[in-house]
Structures are given as structure tokens and as C-alpha cells.
Amino acid sequence: MNTRPVDPSPEPARKRSSPLIWILLLIALIAFAWYFYNRNAGQEPITDLTPPAATSDAMTPAPSSPAEDTPRDAKAKAQAPKKTARTQPRDRDAALLNQPRPSYPPEAFRAREEGTVVVRAQVDELGNASDVEIVSRSGSRILDRAAMNEVRRWKFNPAIRNGRTVASSVQVPVDYKLDDEQ
């Protein structure tokens, strides 16, 4: 007789969460952090965290007489932080973060071409350039094309209006000058 011992309590299969769920959760957390980082990137940090002073008469307590003040109230008044108004960032136009030196196109370098190209670009709320067009040409198609490509890669401080970053237009000169040392 061929009998096998039967295991009376088979171990249930362990359920595992899919790695795909963990990857999606990680991506969602990164996207959430990126959103808040970019939302606050163009604003000045708020250093005063005290709430603004109330202006309504209904909300302000009636002044008490000195006889009613207890030592604890006097101590609390002395330790209370001074209330200052929160300031919004000043309005400003879009500006280049730093003036990178444009890479000289090899063809223009060999031909010893020089010039200045003035380029207009639309700067979005994040400081990225788009819709780049030439306002003033250098006299060299190679330099003009290179200037447009350079400005598309540059990063700008976005314009601020009423405390919020806004899209705007900016004109940037791109100089291509040959140095004698090159």
C-alpha cells in the first residue's frame, strides 16, 4: 500500500504587495514634493511667522485698567513678540539667473565671426525660456541660430506681480567675441 502522509495544515500562501505599487507610491511622493518646491521657489522666504494684527474693532479686547492686570498678564505682555506686517515680495521683471558664457559655434570660430545677437524669450512662471526669437541679428546666421539655442537652455528668475510669479517677456543680448588667447 502506497500511502503518503498528508499534511493536515498546509501553510497558506503569503500575500505580497506588488513592487509596482511601491514604485507608483514613490513617484507620487516625488511629484508632490516637486510641486511644492516649484510653487515656493520664486518667493522670498517668510521669516516672520506671527499672524498679522487684527484690524477689526470687534476682535480687539477692551483695554483693561492697570488695577485689573495680574502679574501673569504683565509677564505675558512683556514676552509677547512684536507684531509686524508680513511683506509680499516686490514686483520685478524677469532676469537672467547668471550670465553663462555662450558656447562658440565651431563653424563661426573657424570663420572668425563675431557679433551680438539680441534675443527675446517668453519666460514662464518657473523661469524656463520658450518662444525664442531674434530682435537684433549679428550678421552671421550661425551665431544667430546658436544664440537662440543658448537662450532656450538658460534659466531665469521669473517676473513677480502682486506677490506671484508670472510669465513675461525678456530681451537678452548674447555676445560672441573672439579672444586672442583662444
C-alpha positions in Angstrom: 0.0 0.0 0.0 1.4 3.3 -1.1 0.3 5.9 1.4 1.7 9.3 1.8 1.5 11.2 4.9 -0.9 14.1 4.4 0.0 17.4 6.0 -3.1 18.3 7.9 -2.3 22.1 8.0 -1.0 23.4 4.7 0.7 26.8 5.1 -1.3 29.5 3.4 0.4 31.4 0.6 1.8 34.7 1.8 0.4 37.7 0.0 3.0 40.1 -1.1 2.4 43.7 -2.3 3.4 44.3 -5.9 6.7 46.3 -6.4 4.7 48.3 -8.9 2.5 49.7 -6.2 5.6 50.8 -4.2 7.2 52.4 -7.3 3.9 54.3 -8.0 3.8 55.5 -4.4 7.3 56.7 -4.6 6.7 58.6 -7.8 3.6 60.2 -6.3 5.6 61.4 -3.3 8.3 62.8 -5.5 5.8 64.6 -7.7 4.1 66.0 -4.6 7.4 67.3 -3.2 8.4 68.7 -6.7 5.1 70.6 -6.9 5.5 72.3 -3.5 9.2 73.1 -4.2 8.5 74.8 -7.5 5.5 76.6 -6.1 7.6 78.3 -3.5 10.9 78.5 -5.5 10.4 82.1 -6.7 9.2 83.5 -3.5 11.2 85.1 -0.7 11.2 83.0 2.5 8.8 84.2 5.1 10.8 84.9 8.3 8.0 86.4 10.4 5.6 83.6 11.3 3.4 85.7 13.7 -0.2 86.4 12.4 -0.9 89.9 11.2 -2.5 92.3 13.8 -6.3 92.2 13.8 -7.9 95.4 12.4 -11.5 94.8 13.4 -12.8 96.6 16.5 -14.9 93.6 17.4 -11.9 91.4 17.7 -9.7 93.7 19.8 -10.2 93.3 23.5 -11.2 96.3 25.5 -8.3 97.9 27.3 -8.2 96.9 31.0 -7.3 99.2 33.8 -3.9 98.8 35.5 -5.7 97.5 38.6 -7.1 94.5 36.7 -3.7 93.4 35.4 -2.3 90.4 37.2 1.5 89.8 37.4 0.9 86.9 35.0 -0.7 89.2 32.4 2.1 91.7 32.7 4.7 88.9 32.2 2.8 87.6 29.1 2.7 91.1 27.6 6.4 91.6 28.1 7.2 88.3 26.5 4.8 88.6 23.6 6.6 89.0 20.2 6.3 92.3 18.4 3.7 92.1 15.6 5.0 93.1 12.2 3.2 93.1 8.9 4.1 90.3 6.5 5.5 91.7 3.3 5.0 90.4 -0.1 7.9 90.0 -2.5 8.5 93.2 -4.5 7.3 93.3 -8.1 10.1 92.7 -10.5 10.8 91.8 -14.1 12.2 88.5 -15.3 16.0 88.4 -15.2 18.7 86.0 -16.1 19.9 84.0 -13.1 23.6 84.2 -14.1 25.2 85.2 -17.4 26.6 82.0 -18.8 29.3 82.3 -21.4 27.7 81.0 -24.6 29.5 78.2 -26.4 31.1 79.4 -29.6 29.9 77.5 -32.7 32.9 75.8 -34.3 32.0 77.0 -37.8 31.8 80.6 -36.7 35.0 80.2 -34.7 36.9 78.9 -37.8 35.4 81.7 -39.9 36.4 84.2 -37.2 32.9 85.6 -37.0 31.9 87.9 -34.1 28.8 89.7 -33.2 26.0 90.4 -30.7 22.6 88.9 -31.0 19.6 90.3 -29.1 17.1 87.6 -28.3 13.6 87.9 -26.9 12.2 85.0 -25.0 9.0 84.3 -23.1 9.8 83.3 -19.5 7.3 81.1 -17.7 6.4 81.0 -14.0 9.2 78.5 -13.4 11.9 80.6 -15.2 12.2 78.5 -18.3 12.6 80.2 -21.7 10.3 79.5 -24.6 9.2 81.2 -27.9 12.7 82.5 -28.5 13.0 85.0 -31.4 15.7 87.3 -32.7 15.3 91.0 -32.1 18.7 92.2 -33.5 20.8 90.0 -35.7 24.6 89.7 -35.6 25.2 89.4 -39.3 26.0 85.7 -39.1 23.3 83.0 -39.4 25.4 80.6 -37.4 25.7 83.0 -34.5 22.0 83.9 -34.6 21.0 80.2 -34.5 23.4 79.4 -31.7 22.2 82.4 -29.6 18.6 81.2 -29.9 19.6 77.7 -28.8 21.7 79.0 -25.9 18.8 81.2 -24.6 16.4 78.2 -24.7 18.7 76.4 -22.2 19.2 79.3 -19.8 17.4 79.6 -16.5 15.7 82.9 -15.5 14.3 84.4 -12.3 10.6 84.7 -13.2 8.8 88.1 -13.0 6.7 88.8 -9.9 3.5 90.7 -9.9 1.3 91.1 -6.8 3.4 88.6 -4.9 3.1 85.8 -7.5 5.4 84.6 -10.3 4.0 85.3 -13.7 5.0 84.6 -17.3 6.7 87.6 -19.0 9.0 88.5 -21.9 12.7 89.4 -21.6 15.3 90.6 -24.1 18.8 89.2 -23.7 22.0 90.2 -25.6 24.2 87.3 -26.4 27.8 88.4 -27.2 30.1 86.3 -29.4 33.6 87.8 -29.2 36.8 86.1 -30.2 39.6 86.3 -27.6 43.1 86.5 -28.9 44.1 83.7 -26.5 41.8 81.1 -28.0 
